Amino acid sequence: MSASTAFATALLQHILQNAGLANVGDATGLLPSSADGNLYISLHTADPGAGGNQSTNEISYTSYARIPVPRDDTEWEVAAGVGTNLAAILFAESTGGTGGTVTHFGIGSASSGNGNLFLRGTLAASRVISTGSVPEFPAETLEVTVS
């Protein structure tokens, strides 16, 4: 079973933009958080899977860290059931370590550790990470959907 486009759009707006989600539960729906907070973008060398967490298949290189992105409509666009980053997402330069090939990204709850993985996606093109690489995703290149 998949979500309707209207519900997928509203759910992504709730998660990515901290918007209220009307008509779910009681009369007030799902309210936005009192503060926007951040989501954390992670890089993965394989699909973390529906049962994975933020550290499942997460890349490891010296200086790697998840990138915080605020939950608001200046950082995320949501339309027709698709969420897209509005600003570039720039990771730290690889200064050593195992690196690997990044094939997936995740959006989750924690800056480190086994945080909740809310959304995940496959990159349009995989990226080899070696010493000197700077993983970057220009605006409007990371897309997530709810099915």
N, C-alpha and C positions, 0 to 999 in steps of 0.2 A: 504494500500500500504506500502511496506517496502523498505528500502534502499538496494542497491546492496552491496555486501561485500566490493568491492573496494571503494565505496563512504563512507560507514560506517567507514572503516579504515581511510580514508583521513580526515573525519570529526572529529573522535576521536583524530587523531594526531594533528589536528588544535586546538582542545579544550584542550587536556591534555598535549601536548608537545610543543605548540606554533609553530607548523609547518605551512608553507604556504599551501594553498589549491588551487591547480592549476585548470585551466579550469572552474572556476565558475565566472560568471559575465564577466568582460572585460578580455583582454589578460593577465593581471597580476594576475588574480585570487584573492583569499582572502589572503592578506599578513599577516605574523605573526606580533604580537605586537612588538614594539621597545624594550620592556623589557618583560621578561617572566612573571613576576608577580606570584601570588599565586591563587590556588583554595582552598576552605575551605570545609573540610569533616565534616558532621554533623551526629548525631545519632537520630533515630526516633523510636517511640514506635508503629507505624503503617505506612502504605504506605502514604507518603505525597501526592501522586496522581499527575496526569499530570498537574493539575491546581494549585498545591500547591506551596509554597515558602519554603525557608530554615527553617522557624520556624513552619511550619505545622507539627503537631504531634512530634515535637522535644522533646527529653528527657530533664528533668530538675533535676539536682542534684547539691548540693553544690560543687563548683570547676569545674563544667563542662564548657568547652569552645570548640568551633570548632577548628579543627587542620588545620593550613596552610600547603599546599603542593605545592611546586613550579611546574609550568607548563614547564616541560622539560623531555627529554628522559632518564635522570638518575633517575627520580622518577616514571615514567610511561612507561610501555611497551604497544605497540599497534600492534596487528597482527590479521589478518583474521576477522576484525570487532569487536574485543574484546580489551578493555583497562583494564590493571591490574596494581596494585601498585607494585613497585619494592622494596620499603623499608617499614619496619614496621611502622604502624600508631598507636601511643600511646596516649591515652587520659589521663587526670588527674584522680587521684584516687577519688572516691566518698567519701566525708567526711560528707554526710548527705543529707537531702532533700528527695524528693518524689521517686527518682529513677524510677524503672519500668523495663519492659522487652524490650530490643532493638531488633527490627525485621528487620529494614531497615537502610540504610545509604543514605546520599545525598552528591552531589558534587555541590558546588555553588560559588557565587561571593563575599559573605560578611563574615566577621569575627563574626558578630552578627546581630541580627535583621532579618527583612523580606527579605533577599537577594534573588537574582534570583537563583532558583534551576535548574541547567543545566542537571544533570543526577541523577538518583536514582537507587537503587538496593535493592534486598532482601538478607538478610544474609543467608548463608548456614544453620546456626543453630542460633536460637534466644539466647540472652544473658541476664540473670537477673542481674540488676545493684542494688546493695545494698551498705551500708556503707562498705568501704574497697575494693570495686571492682575497678579494673583498666581495663577499656575497651581497648583492644589492638587487632590490626589486623596485623598478621605477613605478610611479603612480599608475594605477589602473592595470596592473599586471597580475595581481593575486585575486583570484575569484573563488568564492565559496557559494555553495547552494545547499539547500535542505531537500532531501528526497523523502 
